[in-house]
Amino acid sequence: MTTTLLFGASGQLGSAFARRIEDVVSPTRAEVDLVSITPGSAARLIESVEPDVVINCAAWTAVDAAETAEDEANVVNGAAVGVLAEVANQRNIPFVTFSTDYVFDGTSERAYREDDPPNPVNAYGRSKLIGEELALRHPGSLVIRTSWVQSGTHPCFIRKMVELARERDRLQVVDDQIGRPTFADDLAEATINALELGVTGLVHMANSGVASWHELAKETIELARIDTEVVPIPSTEYETQAQRPISSVLDLGRMSELGISELPSWQDTLQKTIPTIMSMYK
């Protein structure tokens, strides 16, 4: 039986893996804090579990908060990832971790490929890039860049839009930032497929289709059948601590080349996800 050592099992992506993998060991943050993990403590954990694969879904995901806590974000998203990748590689155990479209500056006129030079415009993106580079030093690592992760089970953009729409008659949502909305369950399925194929290195994975935040919000509210107007606004009218890339669309061509199953369109999975979100309000 294959044993998976899973970090971040309580998050929206980690829980998607936990629902799909039968034999999972998932230490809590109280048991293993990535802020203080060392090669020695990681080695002891891996030796005690004897996993066949290590999947890291733990991360600092608060994009704006990272602007004033970049050192902490660098440890969780960067140094800790390097430690796990190194220890797994020393034992010939496949290692998977996740990165972000925010490693790019958003100025490209085409979708970003894996070999395009990163140029993050915020602290979160910089911290994720550190983790990428450290993990990719080891041949057994699979680094997956994804984007705009959503789910029906955890706090995320689409759940926030439903909450706000239930309270307000009008929402203003940015319409000039473009990316690929990606659903945790679809991403977990594709990652497991990649592991079965023995894929390593850097791969972009996301649901098919492109949207702005406004388009994603509008579709969400319409599917939820909430009578709230969703108004498009430019980024200049919605100030955030962290700068966001304007167009961070990921090129998915390498997935196809490697034979990894294509993720469904974001619209199709959103339609399946909305009932889960709405059931919380019954």
RAVENKA-V186034 format. One record per helix or strand. SS is the DSSP state (2 for helix, 1 for strand). FROM is the first residue (numbers start at 1). TO is the last residue. Records with the same first field share a line. If there is no record, write none. Layout:
BEGIN
SS: FROM-TO, FROM-TO
END
This chain:
BEGIN
1: 4-7, 24-25, 53-56, 94-100, 112-112, 141-146, 149-150, 170-174, 178-179, 182-183, 201-204, 208-208, 211-212, 229-233, 247-247, 250-250, 265-265
2: 12-18, 39-49, 65-68, 70-90, 101-103, 123-135, 157-167, 184-196, 213-223, 235-237, 253-258, 266-281
END
